[in-house]
Amino acid sequence: MGLKKLAAKVIEYNERLESGKASKITPSHIEKVLEKLESKTEELEANIATARSADKKARLEKKLGVARAHVERAEWLLKEIS
């Protein structure tokens, strides 16, 4: 997700929060998502290790990169709201 898209999502969330249509994000929400992301990361790493074709391995590595980026963002957000 690009920076502009991420910024737009944050603005949208803040507007929904102010109007009472969204609940405040808590550290427990982020920790739950982090657990899911870490499990997905481990699953992708295992699949990469057993992948036979180069195409499948490349596709899985791309997915792994996205998952790791999401983990980094979640960890950053957790630090910001804690």
C-alpha positions, 0 to 999 in steps of 0.5 A: 500500500502506498503512502498516499493510500495509507494516509487516506485510510488514516484520515477516513478512520479518524473521521469515522472515529470522530463521528462515532461510527468506528471504535478506537483501535486498542493494542489487543486488536493489533496484537491479534492481527500480528499473531495472524500475520506471523502465522501467515509468514511462517506458513509462507516460509514453509511453502517456499522451502517446499516449492518445486517450480521457480514461478511458484517460489517467486510468487510466494516470496512476493507474498512473503514480502507483503506479509513482512511489510504488514508486520512492520506496519503493525509493530509501528502502529502498536508502538504509536498507540501504546 
